[in-house]
C-alpha cells in the first residue's frame, strides 16, 4: 500500500507531463487529481491505525540503491507515526489543491504542465517523509526544491516570477550545502546513513569531539547545526527566509500546497525525525530555539504592515514555522508536529481563501482595494473567518475547547514555559508574536470583508470594467488566471505605485465602480469547506494522541524523542500562562477592530508618528537590501570582472577570436597569390618544381 501511495503521484506526473497538450487539459486533470485522491484514501487508514494503536512501525524494502564498501544505501520506505502524520497532511492538502486548481487555473493554457508539476512535487515530498536513510531523504529534499522552482516560475514569461524562482533555488542551495555537510559528517562519524542505526548510536557519541575548520568541536553539536542549516533554508528561518515572500509570485494553489502545508515543513519534519541526535547536544537545541523564536518575532512584525493578501499569509507561515522550531528546541517534538499538522489545514485554507478573493477581484491582491466583500462572496468569507479563528488560537482556556490553533499553539507556549532556560525567553517571544498574529490576521479580515468597497480605485477592477463594456484588453481578456502572469504584483504593493505603501486604505475613494465580484465555482469552494473542518476540529480530535503525556507515548512509539515528563509539566503550568495566549489573542483582535473598523484614521496616525519603524517593517528589516549589498553586488562585480577581463579580454582574445583573426590575416596574404593571371600560376609551379628538385638532389 505504501508503495502505491508514493508512486501514484509520480506516474500521474509522468503521464500528464509527457502527454502535455497532446493529452489535453481534462484528461491531465482527471489523471493527476484522481491519483492524489487515491493516495489520500490509502493514507488515512494508515494514520488511523496508528491513532488507534493497531499499527506498528515497519520498513518496506524496495531495492539496493548504492553499495560500495561499507557504504550501503538501501531504497526502502519507512512507515511509522511520523510518516503517517505526514502522509495525511501531504496527500489531503495536495488532493484538495489539485481539485481547487480545476477552477482557479481554468483558463490557463498550460494546465497539463501545471498539474504535472503539482504531482511531481507531491511525489518528491512523499519520498522525503518515507525515507529510511539520509541519502534517500536528500533525494526527496532536492526533489521538492526542483518542483518548487518549477511551480514558482510557472509563469516563466513574467520576469518577477523567474526572479523569485531563481531566488528560492539559490537561497535553498545555501541551506542544502549545510545539509550535505551534515550528511557527510554523519556518515563519517557513524559509518552509516541508515536513520534507525544513526539514532540508536547517537547517545554513545555525546561528549566526543571532531575536527572541523581547523578546530575541535563537540561532534553532535557540529552535525546537528549543519543539518539544521538545511532546515533553515527549506523552512525559511531567519537568515535564509528571504525567498518565501517572493515565492508568492507563483499561482495561489502553489502557495497553499508548497508554502503553507508541505515543503516549508520539511525542515521541521527533519529535525523531529532526527530528534534523538539533537537531544545529545544542548547547544544545538539552544540554537534551534533561538532561531525559531527570532523568526517567529521577525515574521510577525513584518506581517503587520503588508498590503498584499498573499504576502500577509506568507509571513504568517514564516512566523508559525518559528513556533514549530522553538517547540523542537525545547524538546517538545510532539507539540511541534501537532502544530505542523493543524497548521496545514488552516494555512492551506487561508491561502486558498485568498485565492478565491483574488479570483473574485479580477486578480487584485492589494487589500487596500478590497472592502465590503463579505456579502458578495459569503462562503469565502466564512471559511476564511474559520481559518482566522484557528490561526489566532481562539478557545476557552481551562475548559479545553477551541479551534485547531488553540490546542497546538498553546501546547507549544506551555511547553516552552515548562522547559525553563531558553524556553522562558521563547515563551515570552511567542506570546508577543501571538498578539501580532491576531492583529494582522484580523486586519486582513477587516480590510478585505468589512467597511465600504474601495474597488473603483484598483487598476485591475478598472480593467475588468473596461472589458465588461466591450473594450477588450489583450492582457486581461485572453488569459483568465493567466492574467496574473501580467498583472500579479512584482513588488510588495500589488502592482500599484511603489511610493504609495504608506497610503491608508480608508483614505482611498470608496465605491464599486460598477464592478460585481462573484463567488468562486464549487470546485474551489469544496476544498475550502473541507479544510474548514480541519481548522475547526483537528485540534480537539487529535490533541491527546499528539501531545498527551500518556497518549503521546503510545502514539509516537519512538518515532521521535517524546518527553512525557515535559508534556505533563506543560499541562501543570500556572493559570496565567494558560490565559496569556487568550489574552493577547483578544488584545490583537481589539486593536485591529479599533484600527480598521472603529477609528480608521489610526493606521495613518501611527505611520505619521512612527514613520521610521513603519518603513523598517515595510522593508522587512532591510534583509534584502543587506544581502544585496553583501552578496549580490559583489557576486555580480566578480562575475563582471571575469567576464570582461578573463573571458572576453584573455580567453576570447587569445583563443577563438585570436585564432580567427590570425586566419583572416593569413587569408589576406594568400589572397594576393590568387590573381587569376596564367603567368602567376606558372611562376608558382616553377618555384614548386625547383624546390622539389632541390630537395631531391640534397637527400
ROFIBA-507186 format. One line per 3 residues: number of its first residue (from 1); for each residue x, y, z of C-alpha. Coordinates in nm, 2 decimals. Each point is the difference from the previous one (the first is absolute). Example, Ala and Ser with C-alpha at 12.3 -4.5 7.8 and 13.67 -1.06 7.14 Angstrom:
! residues 2
1) 1.23:-0.45:0.78 ~ 0.14:0.34:-0.07
This chain:
! residues 699
1) 0.00:0.00:0.00 ~ 0.28:0.25:0.09 ~ 0.16:-0.06:-0.34
4) -0.32:0.09:-0.17 ~ -0.05:0.31:0.20 ~ 0.35:0.13:-0.09
7) 0.01:-0.11:-0.37 ~ -0.35:0.10:-0.11 ~ 0.08:0.38:-0.01
10) 0.33:-0.08:-0.19 ~ -0.19:-0.21:-0.26 ~ -0.26:0.28:-0.04
13) 0.27:0.26:-0.03 ~ 0.18:-0.19:-0.28 ~ -0.32:-0.06:-0.19
16) -0.12:0.36:0.02 ~ 0.34:0.14:-0.06 ~ 0.10:-0.21:-0.30
19) -0.36:0.01:-0.14 ~ -0.03:0.38:0.06 ~ -0.22:0.17:-0.26
22) -0.02:-0.32:-0.21 ~ -0.17:-0.16:0.30 ~ -0.23:0.29:0.05
25) -0.11:0.21:0.30 ~ -0.28:-0.22:0.14 ~ 0.18:-0.34:-0.02
28) 0.31:0.15:0.17 ~ -0.21:0.15:0.28 ~ -0.20:-0.33:0.04
31) 0.31:-0.21:0.02 ~ 0.20:0.22:0.24 ~ -0.29:0.08:0.23
34) -0.13:-0.35:0.00 ~ 0.34:-0.14:0.09 ~ 0.03:0.24:0.29
37) -0.34:-0.08:0.14 ~ 0.08:-0.37:-0.02 ~ 0.33:0.06:0.19
40) -0.20:0.20:0.25 ~ -0.26:-0.27:0.05 ~ 0.28:-0.25:0.06
43) 0.19:0.23:0.24 ~ -0.28:0.06:0.25 ~ -0.04:-0.37:0.10
46) 0.37:-0.01:0.08 ~ -0.03:0.31:0.22 ~ -0.31:-0.13:0.17
49) 0.17:-0.33:0.08 ~ 0.28:0.18:0.18 ~ -0.25:0.22:0.18
52) -0.19:-0.31:0.13 ~ 0.32:-0.18:0.09 ~ -0.06:-0.29:-0.25
55) 0.31:0.07:-0.21 ~ 0.37:-0.05:0.06 ~ 0.28:0.18:-0.18
58) 0.14:-0.19:-0.30 ~ 0.24:0.04:-0.29 ~ -0.10:-0.10:-0.35
61) 0.32:-0.08:-0.20 ~ 0.01:0.08:-0.37 ~ 0.35:-0.07:-0.14
64) 0.37:0.05:0.06 ~ 0.08:0.35:-0.12 ~ 0.37:0.05:0.06
67) 0.24:-0.25:0.15 ~ 0.38:0.07:0.03 ~ 0.22:-0.13:0.27
70) -0.17:0.09:0.34 ~ -0.23:0.25:-0.18 ~ -0.34:-0.16:-0.04
73) -0.30:0.20:-0.12 ~ -0.31:-0.22:-0.01 ~ -0.30:0.16:-0.16
76) -0.28:-0.07:0.25 ~ -0.32:0.17:0.12 ~ -0.03:0.05:0.38
79) -0.34:0.01:0.15 ~ -0.05:0.11:0.36 ~ -0.21:0.26:0.18
82) 0.19:0.30:-0.14 ~ -0.03:-0.14:-0.35 ~ -0.37:-0.06:0.05
85) -0.06:0.36:0.11 ~ 0.19:0.14:-0.30 ~ -0.18:-0.24:-0.24
88) -0.34:0.14:0.09 ~ 0.13:0.36:0.00 ~ 0.16:-0.02:-0.34
91) -0.26:-0.21:-0.18 ~ -0.30:0.18:0.15 ~ 0.12:0.35:-0.07
94) 0.14:-0.10:-0.34 ~ -0.32:-0.17:-0.12 ~ -0.21:0.30:0.11
97) 0.25:0.24:-0.17 ~ -0.03:-0.21:-0.32 ~ -0.38:0.03:0.01
100) 0.01:0.37:0.09 ~ 0.23:0.06:-0.30 ~ -0.27:-0.13:-0.24
103) -0.18:0.32:0.06 ~ 0.28:0.24:0.07 ~ 0.21:-0.10:-0.30
106) -0.30:-0.06:-0.23 ~ 0.11:0.24:-0.27 ~ 0.37:-0.07:0.03
109) 0.12:-0.15:-0.34 ~ 0.28:-0.21:0.16 ~ -0.21:-0.19:0.25
112) 0.16:-0.35:-0.07 ~ 0.34:0.15:0.08 ~ -0.13:0.16:0.32
115) -0.17:-0.32:0.13 ~ 0.30:-0.21:-0.09 ~ 0.22:0.24:0.21
118) -0.25:-0.03:0.29 ~ 0.01:-0.38:-0.01 ~ 0.38:-0.01:-0.04
121) 0.03:0.22:0.31 ~ -0.23:-0.23:0.20 ~ 0.21:-0.31:-0.10
124) 0.32:0.17:0.11 ~ -0.15:0.10:0.33 ~ -0.13:-0.35:0.06
127) 0.35:-0.14:-0.07 ~ 0.14:0.24:0.25 ~ -0.23:-0.10:0.29
130) 0.03:-0.38:-0.07 ~ 0.38:0.00:-0.02 ~ 0.18:-0.26:0.21
133) 0.34:0.15:-0.06 ~ 0.15:0.35:-0.04 ~ 0.09:-0.04:-0.37
136) -0.36:-0.09:-0.08 ~ -0.12:0.29:0.21 ~ 0.24:0.23:-0.20
139) -0.15:-0.14:-0.32 ~ -0.35:0.12:0.11 ~ 0.15:0.32:0.14
142) 0.15:0.10:-0.33 ~ -0.31:-0.13:-0.19 ~ -0.23:0.24:0.19
145) 0.25:0.28:-0.07 ~ -0.01:-0.07:-0.37 ~ -0.38:-0.02:-0.01
148) -0.02:0.32:0.20 ~ 0.22:0.18:-0.25 ~ -0.22:-0.13:-0.29
151) -0.32:0.10:0.17 ~ 0.11:0.35:0.13 ~ 0.13:0.07:-0.35
154) -0.31:-0.16:-0.17 ~ -0.08:0.33:-0.18 ~ 0.35:0.01:-0.14
157) -0.07:0.29:-0.24 ~ -0.04:0.22:0.31 ~ 0.34:0.14:0.11
160) -0.10:0.03:0.37 ~ -0.10:-0.36:0.00 ~ 0.33:-0.11:-0.15
163) 0.19:0.21:0.25 ~ -0.20:-0.14:0.29 ~ 0.06:-0.36:-0.12
166) 0.38:0.06:-0.03 ~ 0.01:0.17:0.34 ~ -0.18:-0.30:0.16
169) 0.24:-0.24:-0.17 ~ 0.32:0.19:0.09 ~ -0.10:0.06:0.37
172) -0.09:-0.36:0.04 ~ 0.33:-0.10:-0.15 ~ 0.17:0.18:0.29
175) -0.20:-0.20:0.25 ~ 0.05:-0.32:-0.19 ~ 0.38:0.04:0.02
178) -0.03:-0.02:0.37 ~ -0.23:-0.30:-0.03 ~ 0.24:-0.18:-0.22
181) 0.29:0.07:0.23 ~ -0.21:-0.13:0.29 ~ -0.07:-0.32:-0.20
184) 0.37:-0.04:-0.09 ~ 0.10:0.06:0.37 ~ -0.26:-0.24:0.12
187) 0.12:-0.28:-0.22 ~ 0.36:0.08:0.10 ~ -0.09:-0.04:0.37
190) -0.25:-0.29:-0.01 ~ 0.12:-0.18:-0.32 ~ -0.36:-0.03:-0.11
193) -0.28:0.22:-0.14 ~ -0.28:-0.22:0.13 ~ -0.22:0.22:0.22
196) -0.09:-0.27:0.25 ~ 0.36:-0.10:0.05 ~ 0.12:0.36:0.03
199) -0.27:0.08:0.26 ~ 0.08:-0.32:0.20 ~ 0.37:0.09:0.01
202) -0.03:0.38:0.06 ~ 0.00:-0.01:0.38 ~ 0.33:-0.18:0.00
205) 0.16:0.29:-0.18 ~ -0.10:0.26:0.26 ~ 0.30:0.18:0.13
208) 0.24:-0.10:-0.28 ~ 0.17:0.25:-0.22 ~ 0.07:0.04:-0.38
211) 0.24:0.21:-0.20 ~ -0.18:0.27:-0.20 ~ 0.14:0.31:-0.16
214) 0.34:-0.05:0.17 ~ -0.14:-0.03:0.35 ~ -0.15:-0.27:0.23
217) -0.37:0.02:0.07 ~ -0.27:-0.21:0.16 ~ -0.09:-0.27:-0.25
220) -0.37:0.00:0.03 ~ -0.02:0.38:0.02 ~ 0.18:0.04:-0.33
223) -0.21:-0.27:-0.17 ~ -0.33:0.14:0.13 ~ 0.08:0.36:-0.08
226) 0.09:-0.09:-0.36 ~ -0.32:-0.20:-0.04 ~ -0.20:0.28:0.14
229) 0.15:0.25:-0.25 ~ -0.17:-0.22:-0.26 ~ -0.33:0.03:0.19
232) 0.04:0.38:0.02 ~ 0.02:0.03:-0.37 ~ -0.29:-0.24:-0.08
235) -0.22:0.14:0.28 ~ 0.08:0.37:-0.06 ~ 0.15:0.08:0.34
238) 0.16:0.33:0.08 ~ 0.31:0.06:-0.21 ~ -0.12:-0.24:-0.28
241) -0.36:0.12:-0.01 ~ 0.02:0.26:-0.28 ~ -0.12:-0.24:-0.27
244) -0.34:-0.08:0.16 ~ -0.19:0.33:-0.05 ~ 0.12:0.04:-0.36
247) -0.12:-0.36:-0.07 ~ -0.35:0.15:0.01 ~ 0.07:0.08:-0.37
250) -0.12:-0.35:-0.08 ~ -0.37:-0.09:-0.04 ~ -0.20:0.01:0.32
253) -0.06:-0.38:0.01 ~ 0.38:-0.04:0.01 ~ 0.02:0.22:0.31
256) -0.26:-0.21:0.17 ~ 0.18:-0.33:-0.08 ~ 0.37:0.08:0.03
259) 0.03:0.31:0.21 ~ -0.26:-0.08:0.26 ~ -0.05:-0.37:0.06
262) 0.28:-0.21:-0.14 ~ 0.35:0.11:-0.13 ~ 0.06:0.27:0.26
265) -0.08:-0.25:0.28 ~ 0.27:-0.24:-0.14 ~ 0.26:0.16:0.23
268) -0.22:-0.05:0.31 ~ -0.06:-0.36:-0.10 ~ 0.37:-0.06:-0.04
271) 0.09:0.14:0.34 ~ -0.28:-0.20:0.16 ~ 0.11:-0.32:-0.19
274) 0.35:0.05:0.12 ~ -0.10:0.12:0.35 ~ 0.21:-0.27:0.19
277) 0.30:0.16:-0.17 ~ -0.10:0.35:0.11 ~ -0.07:-0.12:0.35
280) 0.37:-0.08:0.04 ~ 0.10:0.37:-0.06 ~ -0.14:0.27:0.23
283) 0.19:0.26:-0.20 ~ -0.17:-0.10:-0.32 ~ -0.34:-0.01:0.17
286) 0.06:0.35:0.14 ~ 0.09:0.13:-0.35 ~ -0.32:-0.16:-0.14
289) -0.20:0.17:0.27 ~ 0.16:0.34:-0.07 ~ -0.04:-0.01:-0.37
292) -0.36:-0.12:0.03 ~ -0.10:0.27:0.25 ~ 0.18:0.27:-0.21
295) -0.17:-0.11:-0.32 ~ -0.33:-0.01:0.18 ~ 0.04:0.36:0.12
298) 0.16:0.13:-0.33 ~ -0.27:-0.13:-0.23 ~ -0.29:0.10:0.23
301) 0.13:0.36:0.01 ~ 0.04:0.02:-0.38 ~ -0.34:-0.16:-0.06
304) -0.18:0.29:0.19 ~ 0.08:0.25:-0.28 ~ -0.03:-0.20:-0.32
307) -0.28:0.09:-0.25 ~ 0.02:-0.29:-0.24 ~ -0.25:-0.26:0.14
310) 0.23:-0.29:-0.10 ~ 0.31:0.15:0.16 ~ -0.18:0.05:0.33
313) -0.07:-0.37:0.01 ~ 0.35:-0.08:-0.12 ~ 0.16:0.19:0.29
316) -0.26:-0.17:0.22 ~ 0.14:-0.34:-0.12 ~ 0.35:0.11:0.07
319) -0.10:0.10:0.36 ~ -0.19:-0.32:0.06 ~ 0.30:-0.21:-0.11
322) 0.19:0.19:0.26 ~ -0.24:-0.13:0.27 ~ 0.06:-0.35:-0.12
325) 0.38:0.03:0.01 ~ 0.02:0.15:0.35 ~ -0.24:-0.28:0.11
328) 0.25:-0.25:-0.13 ~ 0.28:0.20:0.16 ~ -0.15:-0.03:0.35
331) -0.05:-0.37:-0.05 ~ -0.38:0.01:-0.08 ~ 0.03:-0.19:-0.33
334) -0.36:-0.13:0.03 ~ -0.13:0.35:0.03 ~ 0.21:0.11:-0.30
337) -0.15:-0.28:-0.21 ~ -0.35:0.08:0.13 ~ 0.03:0.36:-0.10
340) 0.13:-0.12:-0.34 ~ -0.31:-0.21:-0.03 ~ -0.26:0.26:0.09
343) 0.19:0.28:-0.18 ~ -0.03:-0.20:-0.32 ~ -0.38:0.02:0.01
346) -0.06:0.36:0.10 ~ 0.29:0.15:-0.20 ~ -0.09:-0.19:-0.32
349) -0.36:0.13:0.07 ~ 0.12:0.36:0.03 ~ 0.21:-0.02:-0.32
352) -0.27:-0.15:-0.20 ~ -0.25:0.24:0.14 ~ 0.23:0.29:-0.10
355) 0.00:-0.16:-0.35 ~ -0.38:0.01:0.00 ~ 0.01:0.37:0.09
358) 0.25:0.07:-0.28 ~ -0.22:-0.20:-0.24 ~ -0.29:0.22:0.10
361) 0.19:0.32:-0.02 ~ 0.14:-0.05:-0.35 ~ 0.35:-0.09:0.12
364) 0.03:0.30:0.24 ~ 0.22:-0.10:0.29 ~ 0.03:0.33:0.19
367) -0.23:0.00:0.31 ~ -0.03:0.37:-0.01 ~ -0.21:-0.04:-0.31
370) -0.24:-0.25:0.15 ~ -0.27:0.07:0.27 ~ -0.36:-0.10:0.03
373) 0.04:-0.35:-0.15 ~ -0.16:-0.21:0.27 ~ -0.35:0.03:-0.17
376) 0.14:-0.05:-0.35 ~ 0.20:-0.32:0.07 ~ -0.16:-0.14:0.32
379) 0.14:-0.35:-0.02 ~ 0.35:0.13:-0.04 ~ -0.06:0.25:0.28
382) -0.12:-0.26:0.25 ~ 0.27:-0.26:-0.08 ~ 0.28:0.26:0.03
385) -0.15:0.12:0.33 ~ 0.02:-0.36:0.13 ~ 0.36:-0.02:-0.12
388) 0.07:0.33:0.18 ~ -0.17:-0.13:0.32 ~ 0.23:-0.30:-0.02
391) 0.33:0.18:-0.07 ~ -0.06:0.25:0.28 ~ -0.07:-0.28:0.24
394) -0.35:0.09:0.11 ~ -0.11:-0.23:0.28 ~ -0.10:-0.02:0.36
397) 0.29:-0.06:0.24 ~ -0.05:-0.26:0.28 ~ -0.31:-0.14:-0.17
400) 0.21:-0.12:-0.29 ~ -0.23:0.09:-0.29 ~ 0.11:0.20:-0.30
403) 0.11:0.00:-0.36 ~ 0.30:-0.19:-0.13 ~ 0.27:0.26:0.07
406) -0.13:0.04:0.36 ~ 0.12:-0.35:0.08 ~ 0.33:-0.01:-0.19
409) 0.13:0.35:0.05 ~ -0.09:0.01:0.37 ~ 0.17:-0.34:0.04
412) 0.32:0.15:-0.14 ~ -0.01:0.30:0.23 ~ -0.08:-0.20:0.31
415) 0.28:-0.25:-0.09 ~ 0.25:0.29:-0.05 ~ -0.09:0.14:0.34
418) 0.02:-0.34:0.17 ~ 0.34:-0.07:-0.15 ~ 0.15:0.31:0.16
421) 0.34:0.14:-0.10 ~ -0.01:0.09:-0.37 ~ -0.36:-0.10:0.00
424) -0.10:0.29:0.23 ~ 0.12:0.26:-0.26 ~ -0.16:-0.19:-0.28
427) -0.33:0.00:0.19 ~ 0.01:0.38:0.04 ~ 0.08:0.05:-0.36
430) -0.26:-0.25:-0.10 ~ -0.27:0.18:0.20 ~ 0.09:0.33:-0.15
433) 0.00:-0.15:-0.35 ~ -0.35:-0.15:0.07 ~ -0.12:0.36:0.07
436) 0.14:0.11:-0.34 ~ -0.14:-0.31:-0.17 ~ -0.35:0.09:0.13
439) 0.04:0.36:-0.11 ~ 0.12:-0.07:-0.36 ~ -0.25:-0.28:-0.05
442) -0.30:0.20:0.10 ~ 0.14:0.30:-0.19 ~ -0.01:-0.22:-0.31
445) -0.36:-0.09:0.07 ~ -0.11:0.35:0.07 ~ 0.17:0.16:-0.30
448) -0.13:-0.27:-0.23 ~ -0.35:-0.07:0.11 ~ -0.12:0.30:0.21
451) -0.03:0.38:-0.05 ~ -0.10:0.17:-0.32 ~ 0.10:-0.14:-0.34
454) 0.32:0.16:-0.14 ~ 0.00:-0.19:-0.32 ~ -0.03:0.29:-0.24
457) 0.36:0.12:0.08 ~ 0.15:-0.33:-0.11 ~ 0.17:-0.02:-0.34
460) -0.11:-0.36:-0.04 ~ -0.36:0.08:0.07 ~ 0.02:0.29:-0.24
463) 0.12:-0.24:-0.27 ~ -0.28:-0.24:0.08 ~ -0.26:0.27:-0.03
466) 0.17:0.12:-0.32 ~ -0.02:-0.36:-0.14 ~ -0.36:-0.04:0.11
469) -0.10:0.30:-0.20 ~ 0.13:-0.16:-0.31 ~ 0.34:0.15:-0.02
472) 0.20:-0.32:0.00 ~ 0.36:0.02:0.13 ~ 0.24:-0.27:-0.10
475) 0.17:-0.04:0.33 ~ -0.33:-0.06:0.18 ~ -0.24:-0.15:-0.25
478) 0.21:-0.29:-0.13 ~ 0.17:-0.15:0.30 ~ -0.25:-0.04:0.28
481) 0.21:-0.08:0.30 ~ 0.29:0.01:-0.23 ~ -0.05:0.37:0.02
484) 0.17:-0.03:0.34 ~ 0.30:-0.06:-0.23 ~ -0.02:0.36:-0.10
487) -0.18:0.16:0.29 ~ 0.11:-0.16:0.32 ~ 0.21:0.23:0.21
490) 0.37:0.00:-0.06 ~ 0.06:0.20:0.32 ~ -0.15:0.01:0.35
493) -0.28:0.24:-0.10 ~ -0.19:-0.22:-0.25 ~ 0.08:0.18:-0.31
496) -0.08:0.35:0.12 ~ 0.23:0.29:0.03 ~ 0.30:-0.10:0.21
499) -0.01:0.33:0.19 ~ -0.36:-0.06:0.11 ~ 0.08:-0.26:0.26
502) -0.08:0.25:0.28 ~ -0.34:0.08:-0.15 ~ -0.28:-0.08:0.24
505) -0.26:-0.23:-0.14 ~ -0.28:0.20:0.14 ~ 0.14:0.32:-0.16
508) -0.07:-0.16:-0.35 ~ -0.32:0.11:-0.17 ~ -0.28:-0.24:0.08
511) -0.22:-0.15:-0.27 ~ -0.05:-0.31:-0.21 ~ 0.05:0.17:-0.33
514) -0.28:-0.22:-0.13 ~ 0.19:-0.32:0.06 ~ -0.17:-0.31:0.14
517) 0.22:-0.26:0.17 ~ -0.11:-0.36:-0.04 ~ 0.03:-0.30:0.22
520) 0.24:-0.28:-0.11 ~ -0.12:-0.32:-0.17 ~ -0.08:-0.30:0.21
523) 0.34:-0.17:-0.09 ~ 0.17:0.28:0.18 ~ -0.25:0.03:0.29
526) -0.02:-0.37:0.09 ~ 0.38:-0.01:0.10 ~ -0.07:0.31:0.22
529) -0.28:-0.18:0.18 ~ 0.20:-0.32:0.05 ~ 0.30:0.19:0.13
532) -0.23:0.20:0.23 ~ -0.09:-0.33:0.17 ~ 0.36:-0.06:0.07
535) 0.05:0.36:0.13 ~ -0.29:-0.04:0.24 ~ 0.03:-0.36:0.12
538) 0.36:-0.13:-0.06 ~ 0.13:0.13:0.33 ~ -0.29:-0.13:0.22
541) 0.00:-0.35:-0.16 ~ 0.37:-0.07:-0.01 ~ 0.16:0.20:0.28
544) 0.03:-0.29:0.25 ~ 0.18:-0.23:-0.25 ~ 0.25:0.27:-0.10
547) 0.07:0.17:0.33 ~ -0.16:-0.20:0.28 ~ 0.25:-0.10:0.26
550) -0.12:-0.36:-0.03 ~ -0.18:0.00:-0.33 ~ 0.31:0.15:-0.17
553) 0.22:-0.29:0.11 ~ -0.24:-0.26:-0.14 ~ -0.05:0.19:-0.33
556) 0.36:0.10:-0.09 ~ 0.15:-0.34:0.11 ~ 0.36:0.13:-0.03
559) -0.05:0.18:-0.33 ~ 0.13:0.31:0.17 ~ 0.15:0.09:0.34
562) -0.32:0.05:0.19 ~ 0.05:0.14:0.35 ~ -0.31:-0.10:0.20
565) 0.14:0.18:0.31 ~ 0.01:0.33:-0.19 ~ -0.35:-0.06:-0.14
568) -0.13:-0.06:0.35 ~ 0.18:0.31:0.13 ~ -0.15:0.20:-0.29
571) -0.35:-0.10:0.12 ~ 0.08:0.11:0.35 ~ 0.13:0.35:-0.08
574) -0.15:0.29:0.20 ~ -0.34:0.13:-0.10 ~ 0.14:0.34:-0.12
577) 0.21:-0.19:-0.25 ~ -0.30:-0.18:-0.14 ~ -0.19:0.33:-0.03
580) 0.28:0.20:-0.15 ~ -0.06:-0.11:-0.36 ~ -0.37:0.06:0.04
583) 0.06:0.35:0.14 ~ 0.24:0.10:-0.28 ~ -0.23:-0.15:-0.27
586) -0.29:0.21:0.13 ~ 0.23:0.31:0.02 ~ 0.11:-0.04:-0.36
589) -0.36:-0.04:-0.11 ~ -0.11:0.32:0.19 ~ 0.29:0.21:-0.14
592) -0.08:-0.12:-0.36 ~ -0.37:0.08:0.05 ~ 0.07:0.34:0.14
595) 0.25:0.08:-0.28 ~ -0.19:-0.13:-0.30 ~ -0.37:0.02:0.10
598) -0.05:0.25:0.28 ~ 0.28:0.26:-0.04 ~ 0.12:-0.04:-0.36
601) 0.24:0.29:0.03 ~ 0.22:-0.18:0.26 ~ 0.22:-0.17:-0.26
604) 0.08:0.33:-0.17 ~ 0.07:0.17:0.33 ~ 0.23:-0.29:0.10
607) 0.20:0.03:-0.32 ~ 0.02:0.38:0.05 ~ 0.14:-0.04:0.36
610) 0.21:-0.32:-0.06 ~ 0.11:0.04:-0.35 ~ 0.35:-0.14:0.05
613) -0.14:-0.31:0.17 ~ -0.26:-0.04:-0.27 ~ 0.26:0.02:-0.28
616) 0.22:-0.24:0.18 ~ -0.28:-0.26:0.02 ~ -0.12:0.08:-0.36
619) 0.35:-0.07:-0.13 ~ 0.01:-0.33:0.19 ~ 0.28:0.11:0.24
622) 0.21:0.08:-0.31 ~ 0.12:-0.36:-0.04 ~ -0.03:0.02:-0.38
625) 0.19:0.32:-0.02 ~ 0.27:-0.14:0.23 ~ 0.04:-0.32:-0.20
628) 0.00:0.20:-0.32 ~ 0.29:0.21:0.14 ~ 0.19:-0.28:0.15
631) -0.05:-0.28:-0.25 ~ -0.18:0.09:-0.31 ~ 0.19:0.31:-0.11
634) 0.35:-0.16:0.08 ~ -0.10:-0.31:-0.19 ~ -0.11:0.20:-0.30
637) 0.32:0.20:0.02 ~ 0.22:-0.31:0.01 ~ -0.20:-0.15:-0.28
640) 0.03:0.31:-0.21 ~ 0.38:0.02:0.06 ~ 0.05:-0.36:-0.11
643) -0.23:0.05:-0.30 ~ 0.17:0.32:-0.13 ~ 0.36:-0.07:0.09
646) 0.01:-0.37:0.02 ~ -0.24:-0.13:-0.25 ~ -0.01:0.28:-0.26
649) 0.33:0.17:0.07 ~ 0.22:-0.32:0.02 ~ -0.17:-0.32:-0.10
652) -0.19:0.13:-0.29 ~ 0.28:0.24:-0.11 ~ 0.27:-0.26:0.00
655) -0.22:-0.30:-0.06 ~ -0.28:-0.03:-0.26 ~ -0.01:0.37:-0.09
658) 0.38:0.02:-0.03 ~ 0.03:-0.31:-0.22 ~ -0.28:0.13:-0.21
661) 0.18:0.33:-0.05 ~ 0.32:-0.18:-0.09 ~ -0.18:-0.20:-0.26
664) -0.15:0.32:-0.15 ~ 0.34:0.16:-0.02 ~ 0.15:-0.31:-0.16
667) -0.28:0.00:-0.25 ~ 0.08:0.36:-0.09 ~ 0.35:-0.10:-0.08
670) -0.08:-0.32:-0.20 ~ -0.28:0.19:-0.19 ~ 0.27:0.19:-0.18
673) 0.13:-0.32:-0.15 ~ -0.34:-0.07:-0.16 ~ 0.02:0.28:-0.26
676) -0.17:-0.19:-0.29 ~ 0.30:0.05:-0.24 ~ 0.15:-0.30:-0.18
679) 0.36:0.11:0.04 ~ -0.04:0.04:0.38 ~ -0.11:-0.37:0.03
682) 0.29:-0.11:-0.24 ~ 0.25:0.19:0.22 ~ -0.14:-0.18:0.31
685) 0.03:-0.33:-0.17 ~ 0.36:0.06:-0.11 ~ 0.09:0.10:0.36
688) -0.16:-0.32:0.13 ~ 0.18:-0.21:-0.26 ~ 0.33:0.17:0.08
691) -0.06:-0.06:0.38 ~ -0.08:-0.37:-0.06 ~ 0.30:-0.05:-0.22
694) 0.23:0.17:0.26 ~ -0.14:-0.22:0.27 ~ 0.05:-0.32:-0.21
697) 0.36:0.09:-0.08 ~ 0.10:0.08:0.36 ~ -0.13:-0.33:0.15
